[in-house]
Every structure is written in C-alpha cells, then in structure tokens.
Amino acid sequence: MNKPVLPPGGPGDGDRILDEPLSEALSKRYLAYALSTIGSRALPDVRDGLKPVHRRVLHAMNNMRLNPEGAARKCAKVVGEVMGNFHPHGDQSIYDALVRLAQDFAQRVPLVDGQGNFGNIDGDNPAAMRYTECKMTAAAMLLLDGIDEDAVDFKPSYDGQDEEPVVLPSGFPNLLANGSSGIAVGMATSIPPHNPAELIDACLLLLGKPEATTAEILERVPGPDFPTGGVIVESRESLLETYETGRGGVRTRAKWEKEDTGRGTYQIVVTEIPYQVKKSDLVEQLADLIDSKKAALLGDVRDESAEDIRLVLEPKSKNVEPEVLMESLFKLSALESRFPVNINVLDAKGTPGVMGIKQCLMAFLAHRREVLTRRARHRLAKIEARLHILDGLLIAYLNLDEVIRIVRYEDEPKQKLIAAFALSEIQADAILNTRLRQLAKLEEMEIRREHAELVEERDGILGMLASDRKQWDLVGTGLRQVRAILVKIQHPHDKPRPTGVIGRSIFADAPVVDADAALEAMIVREPITVILSDRGWIRAAKGKIDDPSELKFKEGDKLGFLTPAETTDKLLLFTSDGRFFTISCANLPSARGHGEPVRMMIELDDKVKIIDMFPFKAGRKRFLASKQGYGFLMPEEEALANRKAGKQVLTVDAAGAAFCLEAVGDQIAVIGDNGKILIFPLEELPEMPRGKGVKLQSYREGGLRDAISFTTDGGAFWIDTAGRRRDWTEWKDWIGRRAGAGKLSPKGFPTSKRFRPK
C-alpha cells in the first residue's frame, strides 16, 4: 500500500516546525499581546478620546446614516455591522461599548441616543440588543464632522475589504469631556469626565496664550464634572498637582440636604451620589453598617428614588447633628469616593504615556489644526476641479457658434474641441454634456458668478494655508461654534460651577467635624476585656475575666493577649513590621463565640506577627525597639491610625520589631540574645514620631530580646515564671553608656533572658 503524499505546508511539512528557545518564543508572543492590548484595546487616543471599539461603533453608525434627525435602528443591526466590517470580536463586548456611550450617568456628553432599557445607576443590566434601538447624538456628529472630507487617515479593516478611520476629526476635547478607563499590560488609564464648555474655554486660553500654566488652566477647568453630580472636596493644591503630573485622585461626596420631619426630628435626603457608585450597592452597604453596628449614628436607610435619586437616612437620635452623622458615614461608606486619576493615553504616533491637562489640550488643538488644514486642502482640490470645468464652459460660451458647428458636423467632436480651443478631456466632456437650455445668456452669467465666488474662496483658503495665525484663528472660531452647541445640551439638575458655566458637580471644602467624639458620646462606657488568640481571633468580653484558663478557643489555638479596656477606648496593635493599627473597642465582636479574625478588620499579612496590644491613653509615651538593637521614645498619639493599612512608625529590617513598652521612670534596662544587660538613663533616648531610632546595645551576634523601664528610687526588677516580682538590688553595677555591650545577667535571672515572661 502506497503512502499518501501530503500537500506542501500540511502537517507533514517539517518547514512549519520552528526550533527556538521557549523563553524567546514566549517573550515574542507576550510582547505582541501586550502591544495589541495597549494600542488596540485599553488606552484611548489623546486626539479623539476613543478606544478602537468606540470609534468603530460611531463610524459604523455614521455609515448607516443614523443621524439625530433620522429614525433609530435596532442595536443588534449596529452591532452586526460593527462586528462584520470592523471589529472581529464578540458581539457582547461591542454592545457593552455601545451601551456605555448612551448612558447619561456614565458619559458626561452621551454620544449615542438610546431608546429602550440601557441600564440604570442601580447597576441593572440593559435589555438585550434585539430589543433596544439607537442613533447618534448631536455631540457624536461633532466628533465625525469632516470625516468624508479627507480630515483624517483611514486604514484597511481587519479583512481588508473595507476602511476605517485611524482617528475621528473630534470637534471637541472628548478625551477629557467623557473620560476613560482601562487596564492594559503593565499600565492602566483612569480619566475623569469634565465640563465640555470649560474645556473649550481652556483651549481658547491656550490659543491666545500658549505659555499658560496649569494653574491658569484650572481657573477655566477647576476640576472634573461628573455626570452623577456630587460635591468635589479635593483641595486646590492636590488638584493642581494631579493635573500637572497626570496622576492623583479626586474625592467626591454625595450631595445631601436636611429635611425637618416635625417635633425636633429630621432626616437626611441624598440627591446625588459619587461617580461610578451603584445606588443599590450603596444602600446595601449602609444597611450592613447598621446591622453590624459600625454606623452607630445611623438608624435607618430607605431608597425612595424614582427618576431622580432620593436616599433617606434617619439618624439614631435627634440629638445627633446632621454634619456629624454625614461625616461619620463619609468615612464608613461609598457616600464618599475617591476617583483615581491616571491620564495614560496614546499620542498621535501611538506611543503610550502619561500627560497633564495642558499636554492633552495642546495635543487636541494640534489635531484640530491638522483636521482644519486637511479639510481645506480637500476643499481646495474640489474648487480647482470645478474652476477647471468652468473655464472650459466659459470658452464654449465665448465661441458658441463654432462649438455648435463642431458638435453638429464633426465625426469626432471631442477631439476637435480639444484641438480647436486647447481644452482638456474633462473640459471637453463637460461641454459635450451641457444641455441645450443651458446655453442661454443667463446661464453664462451664473457661471461667471460661480467662477468669481470660487476664485475668491480659493484665494482665501490659500491665504489661510500660508498663515499659521489664520489657521489657529479658524480653530478658535470652530471651537466657539461647538461650545454654543454643547451648552444647549443640559441636564435638569445642572447648576452653576465656580467658572460660571452650568454643570453637574460642585466644589466645597470638607467641614471639620469631630465625628469620632460624637460617636464616642453615643457609646455606653462599660469595662470590657479584649481577648486576642494566638492565631489572631479577637473578641471582647464584658467586665473582668478572673480566670483566663476558662476561656475557650478553636482547636489548636490558645490565648495570645488579654487586655482590660473600656467600650469607648481605641485599641492599638503593634506588629513585627513596625506598624500600629487602631481598632475601636465598640466594634469588637462579642465573646459569646470565638470572635472574628483580626485580619478582616485590618490589612495585616499572615507573615506579620502581633507583638503587643493595649488601649490608647493620651499623654502616655512608648519605648519602641527593633531586634536589630535600635529604638526611640514616641508619644502614644503618634500611634493612632485611621487607615486599615495601619501606620508605619518603627523602621525595621528582616528581623523585625522587638517590643513596644510603656515608658515609665527614668532608667532603661535592655538585654540581648547573648544574655548581657545594659542600663542607661531614659533621657538618652530621642523622642520621635517615627523612624529607626538610635543604637541601644551592641552585639557580636544575635540581637535585642527584651527591656524594662523603672525609676531610680524604685529600683530594677524582673518577674519570674510564677509571676512574682524579684527586686534587683545591685542593678547599678550594670549602668553603662548607651550602645555599649553591657554585662552578663546576674545570678538567678530567668533563663528565658527576659524581664517578664512572654
């Protein structure tokens, strides 16, 4: 039986097998994937502010003539056109992009006019594409204006059967007007939306004063203008740095007002929420805070929203001030949100980079100038072609009898006309295609009038193309016309902004309110005992625990720390990486069960150990030291941390922190792993808010193990394994200079080499 002959390039062709190192093959393919993600998916173009999928959606809708004045078409039809002609990806991703362009709570200037269910601010999904319809908005037409006049470059589509624009003409700075977000490989972008009228005002400023600073631009664009409104409480200094560098963040709060409900009671009504916060998730979060008793000042939350947002918050007591209630909720919930800013975009050459607001606007203006000059050259070519034909027609009118004779009697009239009057083929064709009724004298006058107008227009275009100043003036004129169109696109809840422009978001300074003090006033002050297990489970028992041995823990777990406190106290945890964490004792779980993992309350790595736990007390000082043998004194107020990530106070190496002792008395005794003790005055330690500290004791090997502070009058001591105090009468023999080596511990000192049992 003969073996079948395989065709070239088939599975049997050894030439298709590439022999290359796996690392090299992976790096090439990963690099290709990364470049594709960065350039063709995740990052917007600085000129039109669009990603390829959004650009293709608008281009396809323009080809389908879905203008604002026309009828809408099914979204499924649009998605099919985009997917079949330009975007070889899933239909759901295309529809998601189309939907976002139509959502007025996601886009500051919607580019698609959606008819049907396009989702809502609660986070509900839109209806299927077969049920919804769409067409373009007037703003989208501004982005596409001039696309048929050679304003931008086109490139072949994915299958080579069609062409798509590389970038849209972009009549307004859409990048900053609608913002963008995306995650690429090794980089991301997050751009907030802005007020389009303010952006155009900033562009006009740069046209008249190209050297304008970011601070001057912020006088025209004071900050973002989110579609959902809200109150921006970010400081001007922070915003200036953000817009200067292209990186930073913007804090936005919900807009609220107080409503009196009679008899001295009131309720809070939230009418605007931060951008990209789902209302349903926010209501659920507030309800969870009430159930978990973390929002001690909030009594109830109701969603009474219809077309407009209306969240009703009821205080737990009428004695709580509205400002205090809201400040506490801003800290605990998404009623205050921070929008990250990272203006990472593709420039005109397709290179990714982070830009400040001035760079973005200058890039947009340069694009508008290029669009203007390209449209002018396109129009100039049309004028030249028309003038060429008109010149031929005028020659025909001046020699009308001869032209009629040639057309009537000659066998090849076209060639005779060209030879007789030195015409081009285009002019000869135009003469031969002229109707008899167009040979009237009035038609000749109309041609002369049209010729004169075109000559005048041509001279104007040539003068503009020869002058940079005229080009920039025309760019400014076009922007003013666009601004007038965009100003008419308003929302019912628009209100004046600091620039006088009508917009959505307003600016305010966050009020200085001691919400913690008000919260503490609502908490009943009771004694508790905080129990922290060795594996990190925390709970609080009422009163005092006389016999810790009766405490129960999970299997394999045991007691780690037992600390008396009160419900109004703030609990401080000191960890081996030199950080302090703050937990409110009022929020600790009950001791009826095993408690909760403390790592759910704070951001603590599993490899980091908790070294000490104690309630905060104002005015007290702490002695911090690392195992490396460095330490300092710190006021306990410096340990308070408002963040779940804690507060870095002690700088440590890989060995970590050693201890955190209350600094009492006037003497310090330290002991190393080598068993040597050194005593020196407490005043030799510097008082610092954070840092590495000074050297306490020198070691050839090992590090610092333990320390104790005491008074000269009271004398030094240690605690034995039975918990009894042992006075150390000869302690003065161990006094030395700080950073010395010390002497071996005295006879009878614990073998654990610690002043207190661990």
ABEGO torsion letter per residue (X at the ends): XBBBBBBBGBAABAAABBBBBAAAAAAAAAAAAAAAAAAAAABBBAAAGBBAAAAAAAAAAAAAGBBAABBBBBAAAAAAAAAAAABBBBAAAAAAAAAAAABAAABABBABBBBEBAEBAAGBBBBBAAABBBBBBAAAAAAABGAAAGABBBBBBAAGABBBBABBAGABBAAAAAEBBBBBBGBBBBBBBBBAAAAAAAAAAAAABAABBAAAAAAABAEBBBAAEEBBABBAAAAAAAAAAGBEBBBBBBBBBBBBAEGGBBBBBBABBBBGBBAAAAAAAAAAAAAAGABAABABBBBABBABBBBBBBBABAABBAAAAAAAAAAABAABBBBBBBBBBBBAAGBBBBBBAAAAAAAAAAAAAAAAAAAAAAAAAAAAAAAAAAAAAAAAAAAAAAAAAAAAABABAAAAAAAAAGBBAAAAAAAAABBAAAABAAAAAAAAAAAAAAAAAAAAAAAAAABAAAAAAAAAAAAAAAAAAAAABBBAABBBBAAGBBBABBBBBBBBBBAAAAAAAABBBBBBBBBBBAAGBBBBBBEBBABAAABBBBBGBBBABBBBBBAABBBBBBBAAGBBBBBBAAABBBAABAEBBAAAABBBBAABBBABBBBBBBGBBBBBBBAAGBBBBBBAAAABBABAAEBBABBBBAAEBABBBBBBEABBBBBBAAGBBBBBBAAABBBBABEAEBBABBBABEBBABBBBBBAAAEBBBBBAAGBBBBBAAAAAABBBBGBAEBBBBBGBBAAGBABBX
